[in-house]
């Protein structure tokens, strides 16, 4: 125990090592991969994201009769690997640095191309 | 004297994961032990056969939450070897940096848990506080603290560029400062020595014949480390294995403690020597034939075997993790010890059951 005395004295006079959350929140790093943001206006429904997703969290289905493509993103299945964000040719997918508040903030999001 | 057999685990405050030890005791002395595993099987090897082979990187990362990067590295090196892919030098250096950061955070977690197992709560907190610096470095450089997802077949996905490098060096300096206050407590403290010196002795010849690996083997005097095989760039960094000859829990603890110091030096050396260049090469073909690789995890040697058939799916992926090799050593270490020493001795092999059962 005497070997830790320096540490103990330092800890006695310094503030707590932990952050007083939620008053002070942790700043995420610029490269952090917290959640996937999707911009449906930029999306061309090419399906690359669905093909490369290792967790099968994204699916893109084509309805040839009605000339309609639908895309489903299941954020419960997403593992935040950011492969889709790196490979999206239109830049409609990107990783946000701030995480979800809670698990119930996650959703299964549907989007579809405009009918032509 | 009457013998009593009772279960130690699978749910026990000292055990980080679910392993059961069926202990037979005479009074307070352990006379027999039977380890029981099988609580955490997830069928990852079978799942790997149904996945596209590049997607298995993310699956392999999830074999273990502590050494996730090294699992991914092992799989990537294995497939690269099968497909004869030459990885760019910069990617090799980055792989070493992240591997060693993973090793530091695994060892610091273990040192904290060991301190907790003999009731040294403040030391446990100090270790985990120092570990936060490493987790922050991993998040800063790769984007996530535990599952880095930075290794790909043919290289790495992220770079430690010139803007980020000073930050990593600062974090390493801050960690070294923290480590400086923790190291002498583990190495010299009277109570720590009382609980570890001479406890769980694994004789040198038995360590080899039981097939133990990693710090458990090196703590018994064998200089055996898969990093000397020359994967990534460990040869260029002048790596030499850390060896202790004590054969007890203290020796195994000192191996890990000295490896933390060595890993920090390796990270700094890799940053110094890192060449400019590409991060990945494009890989277009499919794996064919068989491959086997040995990589050094924080807990010891990780062996992976794969068989490909020229399609996007593997026929077989076999993973042998270090804890699987180290569990038989408990049959030598535990008989004869006091019941109160069972947690410390069990922790001294750094059991990772999620790895073992996959």
Contacts between the chains, C-beta under 8 A, distances in Angstrom:
chain1	res1	chain2	res2	distance
A	1	B	189	7.1
A	1	B	191	7.1
A	3	B	184	5.1
A	3	B	185	4.8
A	3	B	188	6.1
A	3	B	189	5.4
A	4	B	122	6.7
A	4	B	123	7.1
A	4	B	126	7.8
A	4	B	181	7.7
A	4	B	185	5.5
A	4	B	189	7.8
A	6	B	181	6.6
A	7	B	126	6.6
A	7	B	181	5.2
A	8	B	122	7.5
A	17	B	129	5.6
A	29	B	136	7.7
A	29	B	139	5.3
A	29	B	140	4.7
A	29	B	143	7.6
A	31	B	139	7.8
A	31	B	140	6.7
A	31	B	141	7.3
A	31	B	142	7.4
A	31	B	143	4.8
A	31	B	158	7.3
A	32	B	139	6.1
A	32	B	143	5.6
A	32	B	144	7.2
A	33	B	143	4.0
A	33	B	144	5.7
A	33	B	149	7.8
A	54	B	51	7.4
A	54	B	52	8.0
A	54	B	54	7.9
A	54	B	55	3.9
A	54	B	57	7.8
A	54	B	58	4.3
A	54	B	59	7.4
A	55	B	58	7.3
A	79	B	58	6.4
A	79	B	147	7.4
A	79	B	149	7.8
A	80	B	144	7.0
A	81	B	58	5.8
A	81	B	149	4.5
A	82	B	143	6.9
A	82	B	149	7.2
A	86	B	157	7.2
A	95	B	143	7.4
